[in-house]
Every structure is written in structure tokens, then in C-alpha cells.
Amino acid sequence: MFEKYFSKRIKNTSSSFIREILKVTQRPEIISFAGGLPNPVSFPQEELKISMNRIADKYKDKIYQYSTTLGLDSLRQFIASRYKKIHNMDITLDNIIITTGSQQALDLIAKVFLDKNDKVLVEEPSYLGLLQAFSMFEVDFVQTKLNDDGLDIECLKETVNKHHPKLAYLIPNFQNPTGLTYTKENRDLVFDVIKDEDMILIQDDPYGELRFNNEERIPYIGLNKTDKNIYLGSFSKIITPGMRLGYVIAHSEIIKKLETAKQASDLHSNIFAQYLISDYLYNNDLDKHIDKIKKLYKEQASAMIDAMEKYFPKNIKFTYPKGGMFTWVTLEEGKSSTKLFNIALEKKVAFVPGNPFYINQDVDVNTLRLNYTNADSPTIEEGIKRLAQAMEQI
């Protein structure tokens, strides 16, 4: 009825596959490895209650009023101080804008930088939320292969030299969907390839705090070597996703343009949530809280890996994440993860088929993503056992 009224951009943008799957997986009998959901037991609910009462008494009407577009100064200052401490980044409030989750950050970046048919470099596979957000702006995606240690450098060189992308979007830490992490050597090689290109590099890092072992952090690509880096962060994976608070760190000139775009989008992100998260951060030990999450997720990841090694056919490959929330499974050549999804759903277990993570989402693939953070170990083992039984039927 209304088809003729819809814009070309909305017609060309697919709905989020995961959002659609989650409608199905809400059924209590379904064991779901589909969503990228933090475990609710990791939410600091009691501490947040205390902060709620404190900000209500301390700030009164301010927590209910309109606020500035860039975001709450105290929250931005916490981010600046933390990134200086743990990443050696020399940034100030002028380099930070608060967004309504990282997803809005992607939308704002697209509005600021992208015109129709601009080239955007992404990993293969890449985060489906990015592919959806940028598709709205009718861009041309180019993908470069992802290996166990990071980007395939020869493929990257060929892709960059052929297409000269305007933007590149990468997830170097515990990549979504694969769970892989770029090595330091690979990051250095990536920077060598792109450093002289007329291109902005976006490094999305929602999972970087969730490294299971206390190994030394690997520096971002081109850290402190270029102004053409944009960093995305989020409180969703380390405090709570429901507050929908993310942030962008970039050169002040970029932040000013993002501020203008955000003014046109929503004026400012939820100010109550900003006061709440800021108060929590200044009155609690964030690192101690993150350590608890890492211990929990390491146990859950180990439970999933152990179960896959026990139940999966021996020709099935999967990644061994050192942090984050996902592992990536590769079926035997020629097998369909979409077909497997339908069979698995009959056995009351769900996952995300690989299709939405590729540029050409209509081509059936033999890969799939599993999330291990939103189920306990016995449930994980039962779900993997069911999935293995489904694999025997494709």
C-alpha cells in the first residue's frame, strides 16, 4: 500500500537479522546463542540503585532536563582520563562525544562522511550492525579477508590500491562475529598499508576490556601516529546495555561535525543515564567489576569450546576467542548454515547464520556465529549437544 512512498535507501536496507531472530528466541524453551547479550548477572544492579538515589538527591531537576549535545562533562572526563591511563592517548573533552550506543555513533559517522557510492572497507566477515547502518547511505562496501592473526595483508593491499576507500571500519579486539584479535605485528602491517591513503580509519572496540587473561593490551592501529583515527567505545558490555550509552573519540574537528549531526538526530543522549553511569563510575571500582565479568565469560567460553570439541563432528572448525563474546564456526565446504539454523530451531537451539555478516547476504554460506555470554555452562553444553545433532542432518 505504501511502497511507492518509501525512499530508495530504506528499500535497499535489510532489517536486522538478529533483531528478527530474537523475536523467536524469546521463547523460554529455546536455548539461544544468537544475540550478543551480556549476562544479566554481570549488571551491577545494587550499585546502580544507590547511584540512582544519589543523583536524584544531588542533581534534582537536572537529571530530567534537556542537556548538551556533546554529553555530560563528568562522563566525558572519565573516558578521557581512562583512555590516557590504559591506552596512553592524549585526549581531552574536545575529543569525545557521547552517543546513544555505538550504533548511533555509526549512523552519525555515516552522515558526516559518506555520500552515495563512497567506498567503505570492512572485514570479511564484518559486524552486521555496521553493514545495516552504512547501507542506509547507499555506499559501496569492499571487503578484505580476515585471518587468525588479523587482516590478510596482501588482500588488504590489493583492495586499498584498487578501490581507495574513503572509510575503513575494523574491530581489532575480539572481532564480531569471529572473536578473533589482530596481533601487534598485524596491526603494524595494516597501518603501513593505509598510512599514506586518504582514508579515515574507524576502530570499534566494544569488547576490548573483556580480555580473559591479564595480558598486555595491544595498541590500536596507528595509535598516536595519525589524526585520521576514530575510536568507538561503549558501556553496554561492561556495565549495562539498556542505558544505551556509547562514545566516539576523534580529532576535535570531527567531533564538531558529529555534534552537528547529533543535534539533527536527537539533540542529546539520555541525560538521566549519563548522570547515572557517571556517578557509578566515580563511586565504584570499574576494573574490579570488569574482572568479575572476564572471569564469568572465560568460564562460559571454555564451556562452549569444551562442548564443541566433545560433540561437534571433527571436520567442523571454530575460533578460540581470548576475550569478548563470540566464537565463529565453519561447517564443511558446501554446507548451509541457513539450513542448519532451521533444523536447529526444531531442536530448540538458535544461532546466527553467517549470511548477514557478508556484503552479499543473499549467498548462502557455511559459517555461523555463536554467543556464549548469556547462558550458564550446563545450558551451553546442552545447546551445543543439540546443535551437533542438527549438524548430522544437513
C-alpha positions as CSV (number, residue, x, y, z in Angstrom):
1,M,0.0,0.0,0.0
2,F,2.7,2.5,0.9
3,E,5.6,1.0,-1.1
4,K,5.6,3.9,-3.7
5,Y,6.2,6.4,-0.9
6,F,9.2,4.7,0.7
7,S,12.7,6.1,0.0
8,K,15.2,4.1,-2.1
9,R,17.5,4.0,0.9
10,I,15.0,2.2,3.1
11,K,14.0,-0.2,0.4
12,N,17.7,-1.1,-0.1
13,T,18.3,-1.6,3.6
14,S,17.6,-5.0,5.1
15,S,16.1,-5.4,8.6
16,S,18.4,-6.6,11.3
17,F,18.5,-10.4,11.1
18,I,19.4,-10.7,14.8
19,R,16.5,-8.4,15.8
20,E,14.2,-10.8,13.9
21,I,15.8,-13.9,15.4
22,L,15.4,-12.5,18.9
23,K,11.6,-12.4,18.4
24,V,11.8,-16.2,18.0
25,T,14.4,-16.9,20.7
26,Q,12.4,-15.1,23.4
27,R,10.5,-18.4,23.9
28,P,11.7,-20.0,27.1
29,E,12.3,-23.4,25.6
30,I,14.8,-22.1,23.1
31,I,18.5,-22.2,24.0
32,S,19.8,-19.1,22.2
33,F,23.3,-18.4,21.2
34,A,22.0,-15.8,18.7
35,G,22.1,-12.4,20.4
36,G,25.2,-10.5,21.6
37,L,23.7,-10.3,25.0
38,P,25.8,-9.6,28.1
39,N,25.0,-11.9,31.0
40,P,22.4,-10.1,33.3
41,V,24.3,-11.4,36.4
42,S,27.1,-9.0,35.4
43,F,24.9,-6.0,35.7
44,P,25.8,-4.0,38.9
45,Q,22.2,-3.6,39.9
46,E,22.6,-2.8,43.6
47,E,25.3,-0.2,42.9
48,L,23.2,1.4,40.2
49,K,20.3,1.6,42.6
50,I,22.5,3.5,45.0
51,S,23.6,5.8,42.2
52,M,20.0,6.5,41.1
53,N,19.1,7.7,44.6
54,R,22.3,9.7,44.9
55,I,21.8,11.6,41.6
56,A,18.2,12.2,42.4
57,D,19.2,13.9,45.6
58,K,22.3,15.6,44.3
59,Y,21.2,16.9,40.9
60,K,17.4,17.2,41.3
61,D,15.8,18.6,38.2
62,K,19.0,18.5,36.1
63,I,18.6,14.8,35.6
64,Y,15.2,15.3,34.0
65,Q,16.0,18.4,31.8
66,Y,17.4,18.9,28.3
67,S,21.2,18.9,28.2
68,T,24.1,19.5,25.9
69,T,24.7,17.5,22.7
70,L,28.3,16.5,23.4
71,G,27.3,14.8,26.6
72,L,27.9,15.2,30.4
73,D,31.3,16.7,31.1
74,S,32.0,14.4,34.1
75,L,31.3,11.3,32.0
76,R,33.5,12.5,29.1
77,Q,36.2,13.4,31.6
78,F,36.2,9.9,33.0
79,I,36.5,8.5,29.5
80,A,39.4,10.9,28.7
81,S,41.3,10.0,31.9
82,R,40.8,6.3,31.4
83,Y,42.0,6.2,27.8
84,K,45.0,8.3,28.8
85,K,45.8,5.8,31.6
86,I,45.2,2.5,29.8
87,H,45.9,3.5,26.1
88,N,48.3,6.3,26.5
89,M,46.0,8.6,24.5
90,D,46.5,12.3,25.0
91,I,42.8,13.4,24.7
92,T,40.5,16.0,26.3
93,L,36.8,16.6,26.4
94,D,37.0,18.2,23.0
95,N,37.8,14.8,21.5
96,I,34.8,13.0,22.9
97,I,31.0,12.9,22.2
98,I,28.5,10.7,24.0
99,T,26.2,8.7,21.7
100,T,23.1,6.6,22.1
101,G,25.0,3.4,21.9
102,S,27.7,2.6,19.4
103,Q,25.0,2.1,16.8
104,Q,24.2,5.8,16.8
105,A,27.9,6.5,16.5
106,L,28.0,4.6,13.3
107,D,24.9,6.4,12.0
108,L,26.4,9.8,12.8
109,I,29.7,9.0,11.2
110,A,27.9,7.9,8.1
111,K,26.0,11.2,8.0
112,V,29.2,13.2,8.4
113,F,31.5,11.4,6.0
114,L,29.5,9.4,3.4
115,D,27.9,10.2,0.1
116,K,26.2,7.8,-2.2
117,N,28.6,5.3,-3.8
118,D,31.5,6.2,-1.5
119,K,33.8,3.2,-0.9
120,V,33.9,1.7,2.7
121,L,36.4,-1.0,3.6
122,V,35.3,-3.7,6.0
123,E,36.4,-7.1,7.2
124,E,35.1,-10.3,5.8
125,P,33.1,-11.1,7.7
126,S,32.1,-7.9,9.4
127,Y,29.7,-6.6,12.1
128,L,26.2,-6.7,10.6
129,G,25.0,-3.6,12.5
130,L,27.7,-1.6,10.6
131,L,26.6,-3.1,7.3
132,Q,23.0,-2.1,8.0
133,A,23.8,1.4,9.3
134,F,26.0,2.3,6.3
135,S,23.7,0.7,3.8
136,M,21.2,3.4,4.6
137,F,23.6,5.8,2.8
138,E,23.9,3.7,-0.3
139,V,27.7,3.2,-0.1
140,D,29.8,0.6,-1.9
141,F,31.3,-1.9,0.5
142,V,34.6,-3.6,-0.2
143,Q,35.7,-6.5,2.0
144,T,39.2,-7.7,2.9
145,K,39.9,-11.2,4.2
146,L,40.3,-11.9,7.9
147,N,42.9,-14.4,9.0
148,D,43.5,-15.8,12.5
149,D,46.1,-13.1,13.3
150,G,44.1,-10.2,11.7
151,L,43.7,-8.8,8.2
152,D,45.1,-10.6,5.2
153,I,47.8,-8.0,4.3
154,E,48.1,-9.0,0.6
155,C,44.3,-8.8,0.2
156,L,44.3,-5.5,2.1
157,K,46.9,-4.0,-0.2
158,E,45.1,-5.2,-3.3
159,T,41.7,-3.9,-2.1
160,V,43.1,-0.5,-1.0
161,N,45.1,0.0,-4.2
162,K,42.1,-0.9,-6.3
163,H,39.3,1.0,-4.5
164,H,41.0,3.7,-2.4
165,P,38.2,3.6,0.2
166,K,37.1,6.8,2.0
167,L,36.5,5.0,5.3
168,A,37.7,1.7,6.8
169,Y,35.8,0.0,9.6
170,L,37.7,-2.6,11.7
171,I,37.2,-4.4,15.0
172,P,40.7,-5.3,16.1
173,N,39.8,-6.8,19.5
174,F,37.7,-9.9,19.8
175,Q,36.1,-9.2,16.5
176,N,32.3,-9.5,15.9
177,P,31.4,-12.0,14.6
178,T,34.6,-14.2,14.7
179,G,36.0,-13.5,18.1
180,L,39.5,-13.1,16.6
181,T,42.0,-10.5,17.7
182,Y,44.6,-8.8,15.5
183,T,48.2,-9.3,16.7
184,K,50.5,-6.4,17.2
185,E,52.5,-7.4,14.2
186,N,49.4,-7.5,12.1
187,R,48.3,-4.1,13.3
188,D,51.6,-2.6,12.4
189,L,51.4,-4.1,8.9
190,V,47.9,-2.8,8.5
191,F,49.0,0.7,9.4
192,D,51.9,0.5,6.9
193,V,49.4,-0.2,4.2
194,I,46.9,2.5,5.0
195,K,49.0,5.3,6.5
196,D,49.5,7.2,3.2
197,E,46.0,6.6,2.0
198,D,43.4,9.5,2.0
199,M,41.2,7.4,4.3
200,I,39.6,7.6,7.8
201,L,40.0,4.5,10.0
202,I,37.2,3.6,12.4
203,Q,38.3,1.2,15.1
204,D,35.3,-0.2,17.0
205,D,36.2,-1.6,20.4
206,P,33.1,-2.6,22.5
207,Y,34.9,-5.8,23.7
208,G,38.4,-4.6,24.4
209,E,38.0,-4.6,28.2
210,L,36.9,-8.2,28.1
211,R,40.3,-9.9,27.7
212,F,40.2,-13.2,29.6
213,N,43.8,-13.3,30.7
214,N,45.7,-10.3,32.1
215,E,47.9,-10.0,29.1
216,E,49.4,-6.7,28.0
217,R,46.9,-4.6,25.9
218,I,47.7,-4.5,22.2
219,P,47.8,-0.9,21.0
220,Y,45.3,0.4,18.5
221,I,46.3,0.6,14.8
222,G,48.3,3.7,14.2
223,L,47.8,4.9,17.8
224,N,49.2,8.4,18.3
225,K,50.6,8.3,14.7
226,T,47.7,9.9,12.8
227,D,44.7,12.2,13.3
228,K,42.7,10.1,10.9
229,N,41.6,7.6,13.5
230,I,38.2,7.4,15.0
231,Y,37.6,5.2,18.1
232,L,34.3,3.8,19.2
233,G,33.6,2.6,22.8
234,S,30.6,1.6,24.8
235,F,29.4,1.0,28.4
236,S,27.0,-1.7,27.1
237,K,29.4,-4.7,27.6
238,I,30.9,-3.6,30.9
239,I,28.0,-2.0,32.8
240,T,24.6,-2.4,31.1
241,P,23.4,-2.3,27.5
242,G,19.9,-0.9,28.5
243,M,21.3,2.6,29.2
244,R,22.4,2.8,25.5
245,L,25.5,4.8,26.1
246,G,28.4,4.8,23.8
247,Y,31.0,7.3,22.7
248,V,33.3,8.5,19.9
249,I,36.9,9.6,20.4
250,A,38.3,11.6,17.5
251,H,40.0,14.8,16.4
252,S,38.1,17.8,17.7
253,E,37.3,18.9,14.1
254,I,35.5,15.6,13.6
255,I,33.7,15.8,16.9
256,K,32.3,19.2,16.0
257,K,30.7,17.7,12.8
258,L,29.4,14.8,14.8
259,E,27.9,17.2,17.2
260,T,26.0,19.0,14.4
261,A,24.8,15.6,13.1
262,K,23.6,14.6,16.5
263,Q,21.8,17.9,17.1
264,A,19.8,17.0,14.0
265,S,19.2,13.4,15.2
266,D,18.2,13.6,18.9
267,L,19.6,16.8,20.5
268,H,21.4,14.6,23.1
269,S,21.6,11.1,24.5
270,N,19.5,10.2,27.6
271,I,20.9,12.5,30.3
272,F,19.5,10.5,33.2
273,A,21.5,7.5,32.0
274,Q,24.6,9.7,31.7
275,Y,24.3,11.1,35.2
276,L,23.7,7.5,36.5
277,I,26.6,5.9,34.7
278,S,28.9,8.8,35.6
279,D,28.0,8.5,39.3
280,Y,28.5,4.8,39.2
281,L,32.0,5.1,37.6
282,Y,33.2,7.7,40.1
283,N,32.0,5.8,43.2
284,N,32.9,2.2,42.3
285,D,35.9,0.2,41.2
286,L,35.3,-0.4,37.5
287,D,38.4,-2.6,37.0
288,K,37.3,-4.8,39.8
289,H,33.8,-5.1,38.3
290,I,35.3,-5.9,34.8
291,D,37.5,-8.6,36.4
292,K,34.3,-10.3,37.6
293,I,32.8,-10.2,34.1
294,K,36.0,-11.5,32.5
295,K,36.1,-14.5,34.9
296,L,32.5,-15.3,34.1
297,Y,32.9,-15.0,30.4
298,K,36.1,-17.0,30.4
299,E,34.2,-19.9,32.1
300,Q,31.4,-19.6,29.7
301,A,33.7,-19.5,26.6
302,S,35.6,-22.5,28.0
303,A,32.3,-24.4,28.5
304,M,31.3,-23.7,24.8
305,I,34.8,-24.7,23.4
306,D,34.9,-27.9,25.5
307,A,31.4,-28.8,24.4
308,M,32.2,-28.2,20.7
309,E,35.3,-30.3,21.0
310,K,33.2,-33.0,22.6
311,Y,30.1,-33.1,20.4
312,F,30.9,-31.4,17.0
313,P,31.9,-33.5,14.1
314,K,35.7,-33.5,13.7
315,N,35.5,-31.6,10.3
316,I,33.9,-28.6,11.9
317,K,36.2,-25.7,12.6
318,F,35.8,-22.9,15.1
319,T,37.7,-20.0,16.6
320,Y,39.2,-19.9,20.1
321,P,38.5,-16.4,21.4
322,K,40.8,-14.9,24.0
323,G,38.1,-12.4,25.1
324,G,34.8,-10.9,24.0
325,M,31.5,-12.7,23.5
326,F,31.6,-14.8,20.3
327,T,33.1,-17.8,18.5
328,W,32.8,-18.4,14.8
329,V,32.0,-21.8,13.3
330,T,32.9,-23.1,9.8
331,L,31.0,-26.0,8.5
332,E,32.2,-28.5,5.9
333,E,32.5,-26.9,2.4
334,G,29.2,-26.7,0.6
335,K,27.0,-27.0,3.8
336,S,24.4,-24.3,4.5
337,S,24.3,-22.5,7.9
338,T,20.8,-21.3,7.0
339,K,19.6,-24.8,6.5
340,L,21.3,-25.8,9.8
341,F,19.5,-22.9,11.5
342,N,16.1,-24.2,10.5
343,I,17.0,-27.7,11.7
344,A,18.5,-26.4,14.9
345,L,15.4,-24.4,15.7
346,E,13.3,-27.5,15.6
347,K,15.7,-28.9,18.3
348,K,15.1,-25.6,20.2
349,V,18.6,-24.1,19.8
350,A,19.4,-20.9,17.9
351,F,22.4,-19.1,16.5
352,V,23.1,-16.5,13.8
353,P,23.9,-17.9,10.3
354,G,26.8,-16.3,8.6
355,N,25.0,-14.6,5.8
356,P,24.3,-11.2,7.5
357,F,28.0,-10.7,8.1
358,Y,28.9,-10.5,4.5
359,I,28.4,-7.9,1.8
360,N,26.4,-10.2,-0.4
361,Q,23.9,-11.5,2.2
362,D,21.8,-13.4,-0.4
363,V,24.6,-16.0,-1.0
364,D,24.3,-19.0,1.3
365,V,27.5,-19.6,3.4
366,N,28.9,-22.4,5.6
367,T,29.7,-20.1,8.6
368,L,27.8,-19.2,11.8
369,R,28.2,-17.1,14.9
370,L,27.7,-18.4,18.5
371,N,27.4,-16.2,21.6
372,Y,28.4,-17.8,24.9
373,T,27.8,-15.0,27.4
374,N,24.1,-15.3,28.0
375,A,23.8,-18.9,29.2
376,D,25.3,-20.9,32.1
377,S,27.7,-23.8,31.5
378,P,25.1,-26.6,31.7
379,T,22.8,-24.8,29.3
380,I,25.7,-24.2,26.9
381,E,26.6,-27.8,26.9
382,E,23.0,-28.9,26.2
383,G,22.7,-26.3,23.4
384,I,25.9,-27.4,21.7
385,K,24.8,-31.0,22.0
386,R,21.5,-30.2,20.2
387,L,23.4,-28.2,17.6
388,A,25.7,-31.1,17.0
389,Q,22.7,-33.3,16.4
390,A,21.3,-30.8,13.9
391,M,24.7,-30.8,12.1
392,E,24.3,-34.5,11.4
393,Q,21.1,-33.8,9.4
394,I,22.5,-31.3,6.9
